Amino acid sequence: MVIVSWFWMVGAIVLSLLPALIKEGVGGTEGVVTLCLAVFAIGIAAGSLFAAQLSHVRPNLALVPIGAIVMGVVGLDLALAIATTSLGKDVTAAAFATSFGGFRMLADFFLFAFGGGLFVVPSFAAVQAWTAPSERARIIAAGNILQAGFMVAGAVFVGALQATGLPIAWIFFGLAIASFGTVWFVLTKWGKEGVRDFG
């Protein structure tokens, strides 16, 4: 559930930063924000469906560190794209999507979200598979509380960083580095059940 909660925290941070990133950093309009949100949502759905296809019999936990690595690598490129892309003022969705910097950011948003889908689906499936039926409802309820706590903590932390004037690109850079850190967490903390399912 900690792994699942991390995913929800990262997603909440990305979505909360997106309007400011597009309007202030890139110079895009509301249409660009909507386009990025749609691409991000489609990426999560595609990654989730792909993970589900590879987890027919049991949770395919090999996808979890792979998803984290994808989020880390793509997150680094996204941070660089944010830092180097400025398209002017009142940029439309069409102009954004057809520019090199805009298309690069859209591709990064999609791949980052795709990695998130790979990361979260097997993790949540493992929670259900490893929990006794009599305790499953309580575990999921506790997980929902944990996820809410992670999202609130992430929002407070990012708000504090923004209050110091830290550029959004550096926040995305931090998320990318932290995603690499989750690979270590996953490989060392999931226990004997995870080792069995990974193998």
KEROLUM-870064 format. One record per residue (C-alpha): x, z, y. Coordinates in steps of 0.25 Angstrom, whole numbers, plus 5000, padded with zeros to 4 digits. Each point is the difference from the previous one (the first is absolute). Layout:
KEROLUM-870064
{u=X, w=Z, v=Y}
...
end
This chain:
KEROLUM-870064
{u=5000, w=5000, v=5000}
{u=5012, w=5002, v=5009}
{u=5004, w=4985, v=4998}
{u=4985, w=4996, v=5003}
{u=5000, w=5009, v=5012}
{u=5013, w=4993, v=5005}
{u=4994, w=4987, v=4999}
{u=4987, w=5004, v=5009}
{u=5009, w=5007, v=5010}
{u=5009, w=4987, v=5002}
{u=4987, w=4991, v=5000}
{u=4994, w=5009, v=5011}
{u=5013, w=5000, v=5008}
{u=5001, w=4985, v=5000}
{u=4985, w=4998, v=5003}
{u=5001, w=5010, v=5012}
{u=5012, w=4993, v=5006}
{u=4995, w=4986, v=4998}
{u=4992, w=4999, v=5013}
{u=5011, w=5005, v=5009}
{u=5010, w=4992, v=4993}
{u=4992, w=4987, v=5001}
{u=4995, w=5002, v=5015}
{u=5013, w=5007, v=5006}
{u=5011, w=4995, v=4991}
{u=4996, w=4986, v=4997}
{u=4990, w=4997, v=5011}
{u=4989, w=4996, v=4991}
{u=4985, w=5001, v=5002}
{u=4989, w=5007, v=4992}
{u=4999, w=4988, v=4991}
{u=5015, w=5002, v=4996}
{u=4997, w=5014, v=4996}
{u=4988, w=4996, v=4992}
{u=5009, w=4989, v=4993}
{u=5011, w=5010, v=4996}
{u=4989, w=5010, v=4995}
{u=4994, w=4989, v=4991}
{u=5014, w=4996, v=4995}
{u=5004, w=5014, v=4997}
{u=4986, w=5003, v=4993}
{u=5002, w=4987, v=4992}
{u=5014, w=5004, v=4996}
{u=4996, w=5014, v=4995}
{u=4988, w=4993, v=4992}
{u=5010, w=4989, v=4994}
{u=5010, w=5011, v=4996}
{u=4989, w=5009, v=4994}
{u=4994, w=4988, v=4992}
{u=5014, w=4996, v=4995}
{u=5004, w=5015, v=4996}
{u=4986, w=5001, v=4993}
{u=5003, w=4987, v=4992}
{u=5013, w=5006, v=4995}
{u=4994, w=5013, v=4996}
{u=4989, w=4997, v=4990}
{u=5004, w=5010, v=4989}
{u=5007, w=5011, v=5008}
{u=5005, w=5002, v=5014}
{u=5012, w=4991, v=5002}
{u=5009, w=5010, v=5008}
{u=5011, w=4990, v=5001}
{u=4992, w=4994, v=5011}
{u=5001, w=5012, v=5008}
{u=5015, w=5000, v=5004}
{u=4999, w=4985, v=5001}
{u=4989, w=5001, v=5010}
{u=5008, w=5011, v=5008}
{u=5012, w=4991, v=5000}
{u=4992, w=4988, v=5005}
{u=4994, w=5009, v=5011}
{u=5014, w=5004, v=5004}
{u=5007, w=4986, v=5000}
{u=4988, w=4994, v=5007}
{u=4999, w=5012, v=5010}
{u=5014, w=4998, v=5004}
{u=4997, w=4985, v=5004}
{u=4987, w=5004, v=5006}
{u=5007, w=5010, v=5009}
{u=5010, w=4989, v=5004}
{u=4989, w=4990, v=5003}
{u=4993, w=5010, v=5009}
{u=5013, w=5003, v=5007}
{u=5003, w=4985, v=5003}
{u=4986, w=4994, v=5002}
{u=4993, w=4999, v=5013}
{u=4991, w=4988, v=5002}
{u=4995, w=5003, v=5015}
{u=4987, w=5005, v=5004}
{u=4985, w=4998, v=4995}
{u=5005, w=4992, v=4987}
{u=4989, w=4995, v=4992}
{u=4999, w=5002, v=4985}
{u=5003, w=4985, v=4998}
{u=5012, w=5000, v=5009}
{u=5005, w=5012, v=4993}
{u=4998, w=4995, v=4986}
{u=5007, w=4987, v=5003}
{u=5012, w=5006, v=5007}
{u=5012, w=5003, v=4992}
{u=5001, w=5015, v=5004}
{u=4985, w=5002, v=4998}
{u=5000, w=4993, v=4986}
{u=5011, w=5008, v=4996}
{u=4993, w=5013, v=5003}
{u=4987, w=4995, v=4993}
{u=5008, w=4997, v=4988}
{u=5007, w=5014, v=5001}
{u=4987, w=5007, v=5001}
{u=4994, w=4993, v=4988}
{u=5012, w=5003, v=4991}
{u=5002, w=5014, v=5005}
{u=4985, w=5002, v=4997}
{u=5002, w=4993, v=4986}
{u=5011, w=5010, v=4997}
{u=4991, w=5011, v=5004}
{u=4989, w=4995, v=4990}
{u=5011, w=5000, v=4989}
{u=5004, w=5014, v=5004}
{u=4986, w=5007, v=5000}
{u=4992, w=4994, v=4989}
{u=5008, w=5004, v=4988}
{u=5003, w=5014, v=5007}
{u=4985, w=5002, v=5001}
{u=4997, w=4995, v=4986}
{u=5011, w=5010, v=4995}
{u=4993, w=5011, v=5006}
{u=4987, w=4997, v=4993}
{u=5007, w=4997, v=4987}
{u=5008, w=5013, v=5000}
{u=4989, w=5009, v=5004}
{u=4991, w=5007, v=4990}
{u=4986, w=4995, v=5002}
{u=4995, w=5014, v=5002}
{u=5010, w=5001, v=5012}
{u=4999, w=4986, v=5005}
{u=4990, w=5002, v=5011}
{u=5007, w=5012, v=5006}
{u=5014, w=4993, v=5000}
{u=4994, w=4988, v=5007}
{u=4993, w=5009, v=5010}
{u=5013, w=5007, v=5002}
{u=5007, w=4987, v=5002}
{u=4990, w=4996, v=5011}
{u=5004, w=5012, v=5007}
{u=5015, w=4998, v=4999}
{u=4998, w=4985, v=5004}
{u=4993, w=5005, v=5013}
{u=5011, w=5010, v=5003}
{u=5010, w=4990, v=4998}
{u=4993, w=4990, v=5010}
{u=4998, w=5011, v=5010}
{u=5015, w=5004, v=4999}
{u=5004, w=4986, v=5001}
{u=4992, w=4998, v=5012}
{u=5005, w=5012, v=5007}
{u=5014, w=4997, v=4997}
{u=4999, w=4985, v=5005}
{u=4993, w=5005, v=5012}
{u=5011, w=5010, v=5003}
{u=5010, w=4988, v=4998}
{u=4993, w=4991, v=5010}
{u=4999, w=5011, v=5010}
{u=5015, w=5000, v=5000}
{u=5000, w=4985, v=5004}
{u=5005, w=4996, v=4986}
{u=4997, w=4985, v=4998}
{u=4990, w=4996, v=4990}
{u=5011, w=4991, v=4993}
{u=5008, w=5013, v=4997}
{u=4988, w=5006, v=4994}
{u=4998, w=4989, v=4990}
{u=5015, w=5001, v=4997}
{u=4998, w=5014, v=4997}
{u=4988, w=4997, v=4991}
{u=5008, w=4989, v=4993}
{u=5012, w=5010, v=4997}
{u=4990, w=5011, v=4995}
{u=4994, w=4990, v=4991}
{u=5014, w=4998, v=4993}
{u=5000, w=5015, v=4999}
{u=4987, w=5000, v=4992}
{u=5007, w=4992, v=4989}
{u=5008, w=5012, v=4998}
{u=4988, w=5010, v=5000}
{u=4993, w=4991, v=4990}
{u=5011, w=4999, v=4990}
{u=5003, w=5014, v=5000}
{u=4987, w=5007, v=5002}
{u=4990, w=4993, v=4991}
{u=5004, w=5008, v=4987}
{u=4999, w=4996, v=4986}
{u=4987, w=4993, v=5001}
{u=5006, w=4991, v=5010}
{u=5012, w=4997, v=4992}
{u=4992, w=4996, v=4988}
{u=4991, w=4991, v=5008}
{u=5011, w=4994, v=5008}
{u=5007, w=4997, v=4987}
end
